[in-house]
Structure formats: C-alpha cells, structure tokens
Amino acid sequence: MIESSPYVCPVPTEQQPLNEYEELKAAGFFKTCTLNWQQYITQLVWIWGLSWLIAGPVAAASFAPHKHLMQFILCGSAGASVGVLLVLVRMYLGWSYIKSRLTTATIFYEESGWYDGQTWTKPAEVKSRDLLIASYQIQPILQRIQQSFISLVLLLIAGTVVWNFL
C-alpha cells in the first residue's frame, strides 16, 4: 500500500490483494511458477518423478515390466503425469484467484468472519497499480502454466500414438 495516499483502506491487511499477491509469491508451492524456466521445469520433473512412486506399482500390476516394458513405461508415465496435472491445476487456480482480486474494481472482504462481509471500491491509483501487477507479474505466470498444460497434453498424445504402434 502507498504510504502517502489520501485514502483509508478498510480492508484488513491480510485480505488486501497486493498483500495476498506478495504472500502467494513467497509461498513455497506457488513460488515454483516464479522461478526461471530451467528451475521451473526441474521442479515439475521432480513432481513427475515422485508421482512414479504411486504410478509405477500400478503400471507394474497392469503390465509386467519384464514382458511389456514399453506399455509399462507409457502407462506409468501417463499415471505420473496426473500428479503434475493436479499440481498445475492448483497453481493455476491460486494465481488466477489473485489476478481476479487485483483486476476487480471492488474488493469483497470480511471484517471479523464470514457473516459480516463488506465491499470496498478501489481508488484510481490503487486500481492502476493492481492492474499493472496483474498484467506484468501474474499474466506471464498464468501463461507459463497454460504452456505447461499444453506441453503435458502433447506428451500424453505422443504417448498415445506410440502406444497404438505397439
């Protein structure tokens, strides 16, 4: 919040969109999206690898690795991709929620509980600042997640094509 601004913001500090953005950006799980591309991909590969702990035994029960190695690998890879998909969905929902809070002209907030919600209309300078943050900070993160979804779907389609040739 701008210190010298003439307005008084009635929204509790933890519910102000800028503070919610800073908190989300600092959170370990959501911070993954703010890393450079190499670190971001590395994190997703780690999640995919850890998902193999669940997908591997399931794939092995369906396709014995010593008899059907390619089917086992493709099935396990697709199963492990579900873990990555769930992580990407969670990240997308978190970042898009903050973007919607930043881009709206009015902010709904709770004073002391769910039963006494209020709305506050943002002054022009706060609205401009929030729109800039949403456009230049959050939109690239959402695009990165969308590109990750597309890449994951393309990999699953490629796996399906390979499966059909086996």
Phi and psi restraints in degrees (value plus and minus 20) as a CYANA .aco file:
   2 ILE   PHI     -98.6   -58.6
   2 ILE   PSI     106.2   146.2
   3 GLU   PHI     -87.6   -47.6
   3 GLU   PSI     -59.1   -19.1
   4 SER   PHI    -111.7   -71.7
   4 SER   PSI      -8.2    31.8
   5 SER   PHI     -93.9   -53.9
   5 SER   PSI     128.1   168.1
   6 PRO   PHI    -102.3   -62.3
   6 PRO   PSI     -21.7    18.3
   7 TYR   PHI    -117.6   -77.6
   7 TYR   PSI     139.2   179.2
   8 VAL   PHI    -132.8   -92.8
   8 VAL   PSI     102.9   142.9
   9 CYS   PHI    -111.7   -71.7
   9 CYS   PSI      94.8   134.8
  10 PRO   PHI     -99.5   -59.5
  10 PRO   PSI     -29.1    10.9
  11 VAL   PHI     -91.2   -51.2
  11 VAL   PSI     109.4   149.4
  12 PRO   PHI     -74.7   -34.7
  12 PRO   PSI     125.7   165.7
  13 THR   PHI     -71.5   -31.5
  13 THR   PSI     -64.9   -24.9
  14 GLU   PHI     -92.6   -52.6
  14 GLU   PSI     -31.9     8.1
  15 GLN   PHI    -124.9   -84.9
  15 GLN   PSI     -18.2    21.8
  16 GLN   PHI     -94.5   -54.5
  16 GLN   PSI     112.1   152.1
  17 PRO   PHI     -74.8   -34.8
  17 PRO   PSI     -59.2   -19.2
  18 LEU   PHI     -84.2   -44.2
  18 LEU   PSI     -60.2   -20.2
  19 ASN   PHI     -90.7   -50.7
  19 ASN   PSI     -56.0   -16.0
  20 GLU   PHI     -83.4   -43.4
  20 GLU   PSI     -59.7   -19.7
  21 TYR   PHI     -82.8   -42.8
  21 TYR   PSI     -67.4   -27.4
  22 GLU   PHI     -82.4   -42.4
  22 GLU   PSI     -58.9   -18.9
  23 GLU   PHI     -86.4   -46.4
  23 GLU   PSI     -63.0   -23.0
  24 LEU   PHI     -86.3   -46.3
  24 LEU   PSI     -60.5   -20.5
  25 LYS   PHI     -83.4   -43.4
  25 LYS   PSI     -51.8   -11.8
  26 ALA   PHI    -105.7   -65.7
  26 ALA   PSI     -39.1     0.9
  27 ALA   PHI     -85.2   -45.2
  27 ALA   PSI     114.5   154.5
  28 GLY   PHI     -74.5   -34.5
  28 GLY   PSI     -65.6   -25.6
  29 PHE   PHI     -85.3   -45.3
  29 PHE   PSI     -68.3   -28.3
  30 PHE   PHI     -99.9   -59.9
  30 PHE   PSI     -38.3     1.7
  31 LYS   PHI     -85.3   -45.3
  31 LYS   PSI     -43.7    -3.7
  32 THR   PHI     -72.1   -32.1
  32 THR   PSI     -59.0   -19.0
  33 CYS   PHI     -89.9   -49.9
  33 CYS   PSI     -38.9     1.1
  34 THR   PHI    -112.5   -72.5
  34 THR   PSI     -24.1    15.9
  35 LEU   PHI     -93.7   -53.7
  35 LEU   PSI     145.9   185.9
  36 ASN   PHI     -88.3   -48.3
  36 ASN   PSI     147.8   187.8
  37 TRP   PHI     -77.5   -37.5
  37 TRP   PSI     -62.7   -22.7
  38 GLN   PHI     -84.0   -44.0
  38 GLN   PSI     -64.8   -24.8
  39 GLN   PHI     -87.4   -47.4
  39 GLN   PSI     -58.4   -18.4
  40 TYR   PHI     -81.4   -41.4
  40 TYR   PSI     -69.2   -29.2
  41 ILE   PHI     -83.9   -43.9
  41 ILE   PSI     -59.3   -19.3
  42 THR   PHI     -79.7   -39.7
  42 THR   PSI     -63.0   -23.0
  43 GLN   PHI     -82.4   -42.4
  43 GLN   PSI     -63.1   -23.1
  44 LEU   PHI     -85.5   -45.5
  44 LEU   PSI     -57.2   -17.2
  45 VAL   PHI     -85.8   -45.8
  45 VAL   PSI     -59.1   -19.1
  46 TRP   PHI     -81.2   -41.2
  46 TRP   PSI     -63.8   -23.8
  47 ILE   PHI     -82.4   -42.4
  47 ILE   PSI     -62.2   -22.2
  48 TRP   PHI     -82.9   -42.9
  48 TRP   PSI     -63.1   -23.1
  49 GLY   PHI     -83.2   -43.2
  49 GLY   PSI     -62.6   -22.6
  50 LEU   PHI     -87.0   -47.0
  50 LEU   PSI     -51.3   -11.3
  51 SER   PHI     -87.2   -47.2
  51 SER   PSI     -41.4    -1.4
  52 TRP   PHI     -84.1   -44.1
  52 TRP   PSI     -43.6    -3.6
  53 LEU   PHI     -81.5   -41.5
  53 LEU   PSI     -48.8    -8.8
  54 ILE   PHI    -115.7   -75.7
  54 ILE   PSI     -65.5   -25.5
  55 ALA   PHI     -90.2   -50.2
  55 ALA   PSI     -53.9   -13.9
  56 GLY   PHI     -79.4   -39.4
  56 GLY   PSI     -74.0   -34.0
  57 PRO   PHI     -82.0   -42.0
  57 PRO   PSI     -54.8   -14.8
  58 VAL   PHI     -86.1   -46.1
  58 VAL   PSI     -64.7   -24.7
  59 ALA   PHI     -84.3   -44.3
  59 ALA   PSI     -58.7   -18.7
  60 ALA   PHI     -85.9   -45.9
  60 ALA   PSI     -53.2   -13.2
  61 ALA   PHI     -90.0   -50.0
  61 ALA   PSI     -49.2    -9.2
  62 SER   PHI    -106.4   -66.4
  62 SER   PSI     -59.8   -19.8
  63 PHE   PHI    -153.8  -113.8
  63 PHE   PSI      89.2   129.2
  64 ALA   PHI     -80.1   -40.1
  64 ALA   PSI     101.4   141.4
  65 PRO   PHI     -78.0   -38.0
  65 PRO   PSI     -52.9   -12.9
  66 HIS   PHI     -94.8   -54.8
  66 HIS   PSI     -38.3     1.7
  67 LYS   PHI    -124.4   -84.4
  67 LYS   PSI     -61.4   -21.4
  68 HIS   PHI    -147.5  -107.5
  68 HIS   PSI      47.4    87.4
  69 LEU   PHI     -81.3   -41.3
  69 LEU   PSI     -67.2   -27.2
  70 MET   PHI     -85.0   -45.0
  70 MET   PSI     -61.7   -21.7
  71 GLN   PHI     -84.1   -44.1
  71 GLN   PSI     -59.7   -19.7
  72 PHE   PHI     -80.7   -40.7
  72 PHE   PSI     -67.6   -27.6
  73 ILE   PHI     -83.6   -43.6
  73 ILE   PSI     -65.6   -25.6
  74 LEU   PHI     -86.1   -46.1
  74 LEU   PSI     -62.7   -22.7
  75 CYS   PHI     -86.8   -46.8
  75 CYS   PSI     -64.4   -24.4
  76 GLY   PHI     -84.3   -44.3
  76 GLY   PSI     -60.2   -20.2
  77 SER   PHI     -84.2   -44.2
  77 SER   PSI     -62.9   -22.9
  78 ALA   PHI     -85.3   -45.3
  78 ALA   PSI     -61.9   -21.9
  79 GLY   PHI     -83.3   -43.3
  79 GLY   PSI     -61.6   -21.6
  80 ALA   PHI     -86.7   -46.7
  80 ALA   PSI     -48.2    -8.2
  81 SER   PHI     -86.4   -46.4
  81 SER   PSI     -42.9    -2.9
  82 VAL   PHI     -83.0   -43.0
  82 VAL   PSI     -58.9   -18.9
  83 GLY   PHI     -81.0   -41.0
  83 GLY   PSI     -63.5   -23.5
  84 VAL   PHI     -84.8   -44.8
  84 VAL   PSI     -61.7   -21.7
  85 LEU   PHI     -79.3   -39.3
  85 LEU   PSI     -64.8   -24.8
  86 LEU   PHI     -83.6   -43.6
  86 LEU   PSI     -59.8   -19.8
  87 VAL   PHI     -84.7   -44.7
  87 VAL   PSI     -63.8   -23.8
  88 LEU   PHI     -83.8   -43.8
  88 LEU   PSI     -59.8   -19.8
  89 VAL   PHI     -82.9   -42.9
  89 VAL   PSI     -64.4   -24.4
  90 ARG   PHI     -82.9   -42.9
  90 ARG   PSI     -63.2   -23.2
  91 MET   PHI     -83.5   -43.5
  91 MET   PSI     -63.3   -23.3
  92 TYR   PHI     -82.6   -42.6
  92 TYR   PSI     -63.4   -23.4
  93 LEU   PHI     -84.3   -44.3
  93 LEU   PSI     -61.1   -21.1
  94 GLY   PHI     -84.3   -44.3
  94 GLY   PSI     -68.0   -28.0
  95 TRP   PHI     -89.7   -49.7
  95 TRP   PSI     -57.0   -17.0
  96 SER   PHI     -90.9   -50.9
  96 SER   PSI     -50.6   -10.6
  97 TYR   PHI     -83.4   -43.4
  97 TYR   PSI     -65.9   -25.9
  98 ILE   PHI     -84.9   -44.9
  98 ILE   PSI     -59.2   -19.2
  99 LYS   PHI     -81.5   -41.5
  99 LYS   PSI     -62.2   -22.2
 100 SER   PHI     -86.2   -46.2
 100 SER   PSI     -56.1   -16.1
 101 ARG   PHI     -85.5   -45.5
 101 ARG   PSI     -57.5   -17.5
 102 LEU   PHI     -94.8   -54.8
 102 LEU   PSI     -52.4   -12.4
 103 THR   PHI    -109.4   -69.4
 103 THR   PSI     -33.0     7.0
 104 THR   PHI     -99.7   -59.7
 104 THR   PSI     128.6   168.6
 105 ALA   PHI     -98.4   -58.4
 105 ALA   PSI     -44.7    -4.7
 106 THR   PHI    -140.6  -100.6
 106 THR   PSI     127.4   167.4
 107 ILE   PHI    -135.3   -95.3
 107 ILE   PSI     106.3   146.3
 108 PHE   PHI    -108.3   -68.3
 108 PHE   PSI     113.9   153.9
 109 TYR   PHI    -164.3  -124.3
 109 TYR   PSI     141.7   181.7
 110 GLU   PHI    -131.5   -91.5
 110 GLU   PSI     109.8   149.8
 111 GLU   PHI     -95.8   -55.8
 111 GLU   PSI     -70.6   -30.6
 112 SER   PHI    -157.2  -117.2
 112 SER   PSI     -27.1    12.9
 113 GLY   PHI    -197.6  -157.6
 113 GLY   PSI     158.8   198.8
 114 TRP   PHI     -85.8   -45.8
 114 TRP   PSI     -39.4     0.6
 115 TYR   PHI    -108.6   -68.6
 115 TYR   PSI     -27.4    12.6
 116 ASP   PHI    -149.4  -109.4
 116 ASP   PSI      33.1    73.1
 117 GLY   PHI     -92.4   -52.4
 117 GLY   PSI     127.8   167.8
 118 GLN   PHI    -152.3  -112.3
 118 GLN   PSI     147.5   187.5
 119 THR   PHI    -143.6  -103.6
 119 THR   PSI     130.0   170.0
 120 TRP   PHI    -152.3  -112.3
 120 TRP   PSI     109.8   149.8
 121 THR   PHI    -108.4   -68.4
 121 THR   PSI     106.7   146.7
 122 LYS   PHI     -91.3   -51.3
 122 LYS   PSI     118.0   158.0
 123 PRO   PHI     -86.8   -46.8
 123 PRO   PSI     143.3   183.3
 124 ALA   PHI     -77.5   -37.5
 124 ALA   PSI     -62.2   -22.2
 125 GLU   PHI     -87.9   -47.9
 125 GLU   PSI     -55.9   -15.9
 126 VAL   PHI     -90.2   -50.2
 126 VAL   PSI     -61.4   -21.4
 127 LYS   PHI     -81.7   -41.7
 127 LYS   PSI     -63.3   -23.3
 128 SER   PHI     -83.8   -43.8
 128 SER   PSI     -65.8   -25.8
 129 ARG   PHI     -80.4   -40.4
 129 ARG   PSI     -66.3   -26.3
 130 ASP   PHI     -84.3   -44.3
 130 ASP   PSI     -59.0   -19.0
 131 LEU   PHI     -85.5   -45.5
 131 LEU   PSI     -57.8   -17.8
 132 LEU   PHI     -83.8   -43.8
 132 LEU   PSI     -63.2   -23.2
 133 ILE   PHI     -83.6   -43.6
 133 ILE   PSI     -63.3   -23.3
 134 ALA   PHI     -83.9   -43.9
 134 ALA   PSI     -59.4   -19.4
 135 SER   PHI     -95.4   -55.4
 135 SER   PSI     -62.5   -22.5
 136 TYR   PHI    -120.8   -80.8
 136 TYR   PSI     -34.9     5.1
 137 GLN   PHI    -130.8   -90.8
 137 GLN   PSI     -66.9   -26.9
 138 ILE   PHI    -108.8   -68.8
 138 ILE   PSI     -58.9   -18.9
 139 GLN   PHI     -78.3   -38.3
 139 GLN   PSI     -62.5   -22.5
 140 PRO   PHI     -82.3   -42.3
 140 PRO   PSI     -53.7   -13.7
 141 ILE   PHI     -86.0   -46.0
 141 ILE   PSI     -64.3   -24.3
 142 LEU   PHI     -84.6   -44.6
 142 LEU   PSI     -57.5   -17.5
 143 GLN   PHI     -85.5   -45.5
 143 GLN   PSI     -57.7   -17.7
 144 ARG   PHI     -82.6   -42.6
 144 ARG   PSI     -63.4   -23.4
 145 ILE   PHI     -86.0   -46.0
 145 ILE   PSI     -60.6   -20.6
 146 GLN   PHI     -82.6   -42.6
 146 GLN   PSI     -61.0   -21.0
 147 GLN   PHI     -83.3   -43.3
 147 GLN   PSI     -55.1   -15.1
 148 SER   PHI     -86.4   -46.4
 148 SER   PSI     -61.8   -21.8
 149 PHE   PHI     -79.0   -39.0
 149 PHE   PSI     -67.9   -27.9
 150 ILE   PHI     -81.2   -41.2
 150 ILE   PSI     -64.6   -24.6
 151 SER   PHI     -81.6   -41.6
 151 SER   PSI     -62.4   -22.4
 152 LEU   PHI     -83.3   -43.3
 152 LEU   PSI     -62.9   -22.9
 153 VAL   PHI     -84.0   -44.0
 153 VAL   PSI     -61.6   -21.6
 154 LEU   PHI     -83.4   -43.4
 154 LEU   PSI     -59.6   -19.6
 155 LEU   PHI     -84.8   -44.8
 155 LEU   PSI     -59.3   -19.3
 156 LEU   PHI     -87.0   -47.0
 156 LEU   PSI     -57.5   -17.5
 157 ILE   PHI     -85.4   -45.4
 157 ILE   PSI     -62.5   -22.5
 158 ALA   PHI     -81.2   -41.2
 158 ALA   PSI     -61.3   -21.3
 159 GLY   PHI     -82.2   -42.2
 159 GLY   PSI     -58.2   -18.2
 160 THR   PHI     -85.9   -45.9
 160 THR   PSI     -61.1   -21.1
 161 VAL   PHI     -83.2   -43.2
 161 VAL   PSI     -66.1   -26.1
 162 VAL   PHI     -81.0   -41.0
 162 VAL   PSI     -61.7   -21.7
 163 TRP   PHI     -77.7   -37.7
 163 TRP   PSI     -61.2   -21.2
 164 ASN   PHI     -86.8   -46.8
 164 ASN   PSI     -42.5    -2.5
 165 PHE   PHI    -108.9   -68.9
 165 PHE   PSI     -25.2    14.8
